[in-house]
Each structure stands twice: as C-alpha cells, then as structure tokens.
Amino acid sequence: MPIEFHCEHCGKHVRAADEHAGKTAKCPSCHQPVYVPEPVSDEDVLRIAPLDPRDEQERSRLLRETADLTRKIRSDKETGAEPGPAKRAAAASDDIPTRDVDVEPLIIEYVKLMAKGDLAAAEALARDIRKHWTAAEAVMQRLTIDEIGHPALSSIPRPVLVGFFKRLREKK
C-alpha cells in the first residue's frame, strides 16, 4: 500500500511506495527534496472521544466567573479598598461600573456587530460609545491587555479585536 502525504514545499498530494519510507525523495510537482514518512499503522492512530456539551458549558461558565473575579480584584486594587463581606457579596452579583455610564456592554456589542459585518449598526453604537470616550478608552485598554479575555469576545482573535478598537479610535 503506498504512503500518502503532502509536500512540505508546495503542498501537493504525493504518493510513494513503501520501500521509500524514511528516505528523502523529490516531489514530482516542485522537484524539491521531501522526507517520505513511515507508513501509519493502527497503533499510531490516536482515538479521541467526542466532546461533551456539558463540559464545554462548564468550561465557559468557569471562564466567565474567572474573568469577572479578575476584574473585581483589579478594581479593588485600583481603588485601594479592602473588600469586606458586603463588598464581596455585591461583587458576585453586579458588574464593575465605569464612571457615570457602563460602556463595557456597549463596546462588547460593538465588537460583536463588527465581527458579524453589521457595520451600520456598529457605527451607530460607536457614536454612543464616543460620548463617553474616557471611560470607553479605559475599557478598551483593559479588554486588550487582559490575559483572560471577556467570555463574550472569546471567539474573536486578539488581532481582530485590536483592529476593531483601532477603527473606533480613528473615527473619534
């Protein structure tokens, strides 16, 4: 049975006879030297179990909880307050206010709209965000540098997120 693999230079599908396993040969398409791998045996195939949706939901819940707690701790450090029992109870239930208006939900919705390609709605929301620019800038900065990103933005790659924030800043 021939060994099948892809050329590492041009990506073309290559077939080689079993006797060439472990040797270097020339790709028939680009003529570059390629290593012919050993044939794959049944022992080499890794059997994996399907994902359990409950595990994914639990993981998502834990990530949200961790992100919320991290924001609360940072907020307490910035204000220099030592969280007492009442403050800890309130921290578990509500979000961190950002000055007069909490712009974080607006910014998160803006990013989601941009990711979906709904530019008109995103621009309308951006006008509201720009009314509270100082608070918005602080939230964007925090969302950009947080190691544990906001759960609602976890599917958006960091460079794309930075690009959306850059666009929001440019139109200021």
C-alpha positions, -999 to 999 in steps of 0.1 A, spaced: 0 0 0 15 34 -10 24 61 16 4 93 10 15 127 23 17 163 13 48 181 0 61 205 27 72 229 0 42 231 -25 15 213 -6 7 188 -34 -5 154 -25 23 128 -30 23 90 -31 54 69 -26 60 32 -25 65 16 9 102 9 2 109 47 1 97 51 37 122 70 59 141 83 29 143 116 11 128 118 -24 120 146 -49 85 160 -51 70 152 -85 54 186 -87 80 211 -74 111 188 -75 122 199 -40 135 172 -16 109 158 7 111 133 35 89 102 29 73 94 63 69 59 77 36 43 69 9 49 96 -2 18 115 -33 13 135 -13 17 167 -2 52 155 -39 65 152 -50 84 183 -86 76 193 -104 105 208 -138 108 224 -164 132 213 -168 165 232 -194 165 259 -215 197 256 -219 199 294 -181 200 298 -180 229 273 -207 248 292 -190 243 325 -157 255 310 -174 286 296 -191 293 329 -158 290 348 -140 313 323 -167 339 328 -165 336 365 -127 339 365 -128 370 342 -154 386 365 -134 379 396 -102 392 379 -120 425 371 -133 428 406 -98 422 421 -82 448 398 -109 473 406 -104 468 443 -66 472 438 -71 504 418 -93 520 445 -71 507 473 -102 493 491 -100 461 511 -131 441 501 -153 435 531 -181 409 533 -207 433 519 -185 443 490 -176 407 482 -213 398 481 -220 428 458 -190 418 436 -205 384 429 -237 399 415 -230 431 396 -206 443 370 -179 470 376 -193 504 368 -172 526 346 -177 562 357 -212 575 350 -221 551 322 -210 515 320 -197 514 284 -183 479 285 -216 463 273 -217 489 245 -182 481 235 -188 443 236 -219 448 214 -199 470 190 -173 443 186 -199 416 181 -216 437 154 -182 443 137 -175 406 138 -208 399 122 -202 425 95 -231 448 105 -211 480 100 -241 504 100 -253 492 134 -218 491 148 -212 527 136 -244 539 153 -233 522 185 -198 537 181 -214 572 182 -229 564 216 -196 550 228 -177 581 218 -199 603 240 -181 586 270 -147 585 254 -126 585 286 -144 556 301 -145 538 267 -108 542 263 -102 526 297 -124 497 289 -108 491 255 -74 492 271 -84 466 298 -101 443 272 -70 445 251 -44 436 278 -65 412 299 -49 377 297 -83 362 303 -105 380 278 -141 387 282 -161 355 276 -184 372 251 -153 380 230 -135 347 233 -142 337 197 -127 369 183 -89 367 178 -69 394 197 -55 410 165 -90 414 151 -102 428 184 -73 453 184 -83 462 148 -119 469 158 -107 492 187 -83 510 163 -112 517 140 -132 530 169 -104 553 179 -97 566 144 -132 579 139 -130 598 172 
